Amino acid sequence: MIEGGTIYGLSPELREAILEAGEATLRIGLRPDLSVADLSRRLSAPHRKQSFSNVLRKAAQLSPVAIALLQEAAIGSGMQRSSLSATELARLINGVPIKLTATTPITRAISTAGGIKFDELDSNFMLRRLPGVFTAGEMLDWEAPTGEYLLQAWFATGAAAGNGALRWLAQAGAP
């Protein structure tokens, strides 16, 4: 599973690509602050019998997690890391391919996409086709960020729908 703020922002495109082609490839730059030329120069320097992991840790300043991801991506792509030139390795570091083949099942989802389209609602968050039925939060069709942002959206749309319901009741002459 892969997640995070950037991933959530790309979710619609990634999900669509998976639906259309059965997979999507996401490329992650492990050192986007360094150009391929700079990385290549660092990786080309003599490394005196250091292990491949130590070279990546010291020359490219990659974390153990980044090194593991890089090694898994190389294996998954059929690349032999020993046959990669410094420039090829630098390109791989700043474009690690992550193959995505499915979305997380709903039972493990933190938040969801889809729901009631906004044009189905009036300005009070009431369903146009079902007067007296109000919606909020993840019932709405939007790409919901997680964490405090999601909670804020729930509270804000819940308050708007609640106020809309009060206005609707007042207009309907409810007791």
C-alpha positions as CSV (number, residue, x, y, z in Angstrom):
1,M,0.0,0.0,0.0
2,I,1.2,3.5,-0.8
3,E,-0.3,6.6,0.6
4,G,0.4,10.2,1.6
5,G,-0.7,13.7,0.7
6,T,0.9,13.7,-2.8
7,I,-0.7,10.3,-3.5
8,Y,-4.1,11.5,-2.4
9,G,-3.8,14.4,-4.9
10,L,-2.9,12.0,-7.7
11,S,-5.6,9.4,-6.7
12,P,-8.2,10.3,-9.4
13,E,-5.6,9.9,-12.3
14,L,-4.0,6.8,-10.8
15,R,-7.4,5.2,-10.2
16,E,-8.6,6.0,-13.7
17,A,-5.3,4.5,-15.2
18,I,-5.8,1.3,-13.2
19,L,-9.4,1.0,-14.4
20,E,-8.5,1.6,-18.0
21,A,-5.2,-0.3,-18.3
22,G,-5.2,-2.6,-15.3
23,E,-2.2,-0.8,-13.9
24,A,-0.5,2.6,-13.4
25,T,3.2,3.4,-13.0
26,L,4.0,6.1,-10.5
27,R,7.6,7.4,-10.6
28,I,9.1,8.7,-7.3
29,G,12.1,10.9,-7.0
30,L,14.2,9.9,-4.0
31,R,16.5,12.9,-4.4
32,P,14.5,15.5,-6.3
33,D,16.8,18.2,-4.9
34,L,19.7,16.8,-6.9
35,S,20.0,16.6,-10.7
36,V,20.8,13.4,-12.5
37,A,24.2,14.9,-13.3
38,D,25.0,15.7,-9.7
39,L,23.8,12.2,-8.5
40,S,25.8,10.6,-11.3
41,R,29.0,12.5,-10.3
42,R,28.5,11.4,-6.6
43,L,27.9,7.8,-7.6
44,S,30.9,7.7,-10.0
45,A,33.4,8.6,-7.2
46,P,35.6,5.7,-6.0
47,H,33.9,3.8,-3.2
48,R,36.7,1.5,-1.9
49,K,35.0,-1.9,-1.5
50,Q,31.8,-0.4,0.1
51,S,28.6,-2.4,-0.3
52,F,26.1,-1.1,-2.8
53,S,23.8,0.0,0.1
54,N,26.6,1.9,1.7
55,V,27.4,3.7,-1.6
56,L,23.8,4.7,-1.9
57,R,23.6,5.8,1.8
58,K,26.8,7.8,1.7
59,A,27.0,9.1,-1.9
60,A,23.3,9.7,-2.6
61,Q,22.4,10.1,1.1
62,L,19.5,7.7,0.8
63,S,17.8,6.3,3.9
64,P,17.6,2.5,4.4
65,V,13.9,2.6,3.4
66,A,14.7,4.5,0.2
67,I,17.5,2.0,-0.6
68,A,15.1,-0.9,-0.1
69,L,12.5,0.7,-2.4
70,L,15.1,1.4,-5.0
71,Q,16.4,-2.2,-4.9
72,E,12.9,-3.7,-5.1
73,A,12.1,-1.4,-8.0
74,A,15.3,-2.5,-9.8
75,I,14.5,-6.2,-9.2
76,G,10.8,-5.7,-10.3
77,S,11.9,-4.0,-13.5
78,G,14.4,-6.8,-14.3
79,M,17.4,-4.5,-13.9
80,Q,20.7,-5.9,-12.6
81,R,22.0,-3.1,-10.3
82,S,25.6,-4.2,-11.0
83,S,25.1,-3.5,-14.7
84,L,23.7,0.0,-14.2
85,S,26.0,2.9,-15.0
86,A,26.2,5.8,-12.5
87,T,24.0,7.8,-14.8
88,E,21.4,5.0,-15.2
89,L,21.4,4.6,-11.4
90,A,21.0,8.3,-10.9
91,R,18.0,8.3,-13.3
92,L,16.5,5.4,-11.4
93,I,17.0,7.2,-8.0
94,N,15.0,10.2,-9.3
95,G,12.4,8.1,-11.1
96,V,11.8,4.9,-9.1
97,P,8.9,3.1,-10.9
98,I,6.1,1.9,-8.6
99,K,3.7,-0.3,-10.4
100,L,0.1,0.0,-9.0
101,T,-2.4,-2.7,-9.9
102,A,-5.3,-2.0,-7.6
103,T,-6.8,0.4,-5.1
104,T,-7.0,-0.5,-1.5
105,P,-10.2,-2.4,-0.6
106,I,-13.0,-0.4,1.0
107,T,-12.5,-2.4,4.2
108,R,-9.0,-0.8,4.6
109,A,-9.8,2.6,3.2
110,I,-9.0,5.7,5.3
111,S,-11.3,7.8,3.1
112,T,-13.2,7.2,-0.1
113,A,-14.0,8.8,-3.4
114,G,-17.3,9.0,-5.1
115,G,-20.7,9.8,-3.7
116,I,-23.4,12.3,-4.4
117,K,-22.5,14.8,-7.1
118,F,-22.6,18.5,-6.0
119,D,-25.1,19.4,-8.8
120,E,-27.6,17.0,-7.2
121,L,-27.6,19.3,-4.1
122,D,-29.1,22.7,-3.5
123,S,-27.1,25.5,-1.7
124,N,-28.3,24.0,1.7
125,F,-26.8,20.5,0.9
126,M,-30.4,19.1,0.4
127,L,-30.9,16.6,-2.4
128,R,-32.9,18.2,-5.2
129,R,-34.8,15.0,-5.9
130,L,-35.5,14.2,-2.2
131,P,-36.6,17.3,-0.4
132,G,-35.9,17.0,3.3
133,V,-32.8,14.8,2.8
134,F,-29.5,16.5,3.5
135,T,-26.0,15.2,3.0
136,A,-22.5,16.0,4.3
137,G,-19.0,14.6,4.6
138,E,-18.0,11.6,2.7
139,M,-21.5,11.2,1.3
140,L,-20.4,13.9,-1.1
141,D,-18.4,13.2,-4.3
142,W,-15.0,14.7,-3.6
143,E,-11.5,13.5,-3.2
144,A,-11.2,13.8,0.5
145,P,-7.9,14.4,2.1
146,T,-7.3,12.6,5.4
147,G,-6.5,13.7,8.9
148,E,-7.6,17.0,10.3
149,Y,-8.6,18.2,6.8
150,L,-11.1,15.4,6.4
151,L,-12.5,16.1,9.9
152,Q,-12.8,19.8,9.1
153,A,-14.7,19.0,5.9
154,W,-17.1,16.7,7.9
155,F,-17.7,19.4,10.4
156,A,-18.1,22.2,7.9
157,T,-20.4,20.3,5.5
158,G,-22.3,18.9,8.5
159,A,-22.9,22.3,9.9
160,A,-23.9,23.6,6.5
161,A,-26.3,20.7,6.0
162,G,-27.7,21.2,9.6
163,N,-28.3,24.9,9.0
164,G,-29.9,24.1,5.7
165,A,-32.2,21.6,7.4
166,L,-33.2,24.2,9.9
167,R,-34.0,26.7,7.1
168,W,-36.0,24.1,5.2
169,L,-38.0,23.2,8.4
170,A,-38.6,26.9,9.1
171,Q,-39.9,27.5,5.5
172,A,-42.0,24.3,5.7
173,G,-43.6,25.7,8.9
174,A,-42.4,22.8,11.1
175,P,-43.2,23.1,14.8
